Amino acid sequence: MVTRNNYVADIATFFPPQGRWTEADFFALPEVMRIVELANGELIVNAAALPLHQLVITELLDCALQILVREQKLGIVLTANTALRLWEGNIREPDILFIRAEHTDWIGKRYVEGADWVCEVISRGTKKVDEVDKLRDYAKAGIPEYWLIDPKKRTIRVYALRGGEAYILAGTYAAGETASSETIKGFQVSVDQVFTSI
């Protein structure tokens, strides 16, 4: 008799074991409404984002970034599920990413090859990945700026690349303060406004 557990186990044998995933394996996966990433040969599948998570992203996009980028024709803003290839075998899906107009050739058919600014919103189960793994990976890939938004603490941390190797914490912004970009001229946002819907 075929049980659901046996069926799932059988399906799993069609895929590589953790530690052996390649980009070809990753891009052969069907499209899903989940954040799926590849790092160090391992497939990382995150839980579906909660409404709170999406509200923060919407506020950040609508209240500041998207308006500035469109008005000044600075480039392109993309959101998850956009595959960002940091280097061969390492693919992340930031919550929001910005690519300058002069770098739009980074945008390919299956993924983007780089970013000028990335943002992650910490959610259930992603704290360590966002604060440690992605902080390291985005810096290693040479992305000039990384914003980390913490809905629980209601803060925005701005990390800037220094010396091309590691981020420094340029600022932590809380209620009543305005977070400012180090690399996108004129981009600033009220912390209260980002969290206005939660």
ZAMARGU-4260 file (C-alpha; in steps of 0.2 Angstrom, whole numbers, plus 5000, padded with zeros to 4 digits):
<rodrens>
0) 5000/5000/5000 | 5007/5017/4995 | 5005/5030/5010 | 5007/5048/5009 | 5024/5047/5018
5) 5031/5034/5006 | 5025/5045/4991 | 5034/5060/4998 | 5050/5051/5002 | 5050/5043/4984
10) 5048/5061/4977 | 5062/5067/4987 | 5074/5054/4979 | 5072/5063/4962 | 5082/5078/4970
15) 5100/5079/4976 | 5104/5077/4994 | 5108/5093/5004 | 5125/5099/5001 | 5125/5094/4983
20) 5112/5105/4975 | 5118/5115/4959 | 5112/5130/4950 | 5105/5118/4937 | 5095/5108/4950
25) 5089/5125/4958 | 5082/5132/4941 | 5074/5115/4937 | 5062/5117/4952 | 5045/5122/4948
30) 5039/5140/4952 | 5032/5141/4969 | 5025/5155/4980 | 5038/5152/4993 | 5056/5159/4996
35) 5068/5146/4990 | 5086/5150/4990 | 5103/5140/4987 | 5118/5142/4997 | 5133/5130/4999
40) 5125/5117/4989 | 5109/5117/5001 | 5092/5121/4996 | 5084/5133/5009 | 5065/5134/5009
45) 5057/5147/5020 | 5039/5148/5027 | 5027/5158/5017 | 5028/5176/5023 | 5015/5182/5036
50) 5003/5197/5031 | 5013/5208/5044 | 5029/5204/5034 | 5021/5210/5018 | 5013/5225/5026
55) 5031/5231/5031 | 5037/5228/5013 | 5022/5237/5005 | 5025/5252/5017 | 5043/5254/5013
60) 5040/5252/4994 | 5025/5264/4993 | 5031/5277/5005 | 5048/5280/4999 | 5058/5269/4988
65) 5047/5266/4973 | 5042/5284/4972 | 5060/5291/4973 | 5066/5278/4960 | 5052/5282/4948
70) 5053/5301/4949 | 5072/5302/4947 | 5073/5287/4935 | 5086/5279/4946 | 5084/5261/4941
75) 5073/5247/4945 | 5065/5240/4961 | 5061/5221/4962 | 5054/5211/4976 | 5054/5192/4981
80) 5053/5180/4972 | 5067/5187/4962 | 5082/5176/4961 | 5098/5186/4965 | 5114/5176/4960
85) 5127/5182/4971 | 5140/5170/4964 | 5140/5153/4956 | 5130/5141/4968 | 5123/5155/4979
90) 5106/5162/4975 | 5096/5172/4987 | 5079/5180/4986 | 5079/5197/4995 | 5063/5205/5000
95) 5067/5220/4990 | 5082/5224/4979 | 5087/5240/4969 | 5097/5240/4953 | 5104/5256/4947
100) 5099/5262/4929 | 5117/5259/4923 | 5116/5241/4929 | 5100/5235/4921 | 5111/5223/4911
105) 5112/5213/4927 | 5094/5207/4924 | 5093/5191/4915 | 5079/5179/4911 | 5080/5168/4926
110) 5089/5179/4939 | 5098/5195/4942 | 5117/5195/4943 | 5119/5208/4956 | 5111/5222/4966
115) 5115/5240/4972 | 5104/5239/4988 | 5095/5225/4996 | 5083/5224/5011 | 5076/5209/5021
120) 5062/5209/5034 | 5065/5198/5048 | 5051/5185/5050 | 5048/5169/5059 | 5063/5157/5056
125) 5074/5169/5047 | 5082/5179/5060 | 5099/5170/5060 | 5099/5169/5041 | 5096/5187/5039
130) 5107/5193/5053 | 5122/5182/5050 | 5121/5172/5033 | 5114/5185/5022 | 5124/5199/5030
135) 5140/5189/5026 | 5134/5184/5008 | 5128/5201/5003 | 5144/5209/5008 | 5155/5195/5000
140) 5145/5199/4984 | 5149/5217/4985 | 5132/5224/4987 | 5135/5242/4994 | 5120/5243/5006
145) 5109/5231/5016 | 5094/5236/5026 | 5088/5224/5039 | 5070/5228/5046 | 5065/5220/5062
150) 5046/5221/5065 | 5047/5214/5082 | 5059/5228/5088 | 5052/5240/5076 | 5069/5245/5070
155) 5078/5248/5053 | 5097/5243/5053 | 5107/5251/5039 | 5123/5242/5034 | 5136/5249/5022
160) 5150/5240/5013 | 5167/5247/5019 | 5183/5241/5011 | 5174/5229/4999 | 5174/5215/5012
165) 5162/5218/5026 | 5148/5228/5032 | 5148/5241/5045 | 5132/5246/5055 | 5130/5263/5048
170) 5114/5266/5059 | 5100/5258/5069 | 5084/5268/5068 | 5069/5267/5079 | 5052/5275/5082
175) 5052/5293/5079 | 5068/5293/5068 | 5071/5293/5050 | 5082/5279/5042 | 5093/5286/5028
180) 5102/5277/5014 | 5121/5278/5013 | 5121/5274/4994 | 5104/5280/4987 | 5104/5299/4987
185) 5088/5306/4994 | 5081/5289/5000 | 5075/5291/5018 | 5060/5284/5027 | 5051/5287/5043
190) 5052/5271/5054 | 5035/5275/5061 | 5028/5275/5043 | 5036/5258/5039 | 5027/5251/5054
195) 5011/5261/5052 | 5000/5246/5047 | 5006/5234/5061
</rodrens>
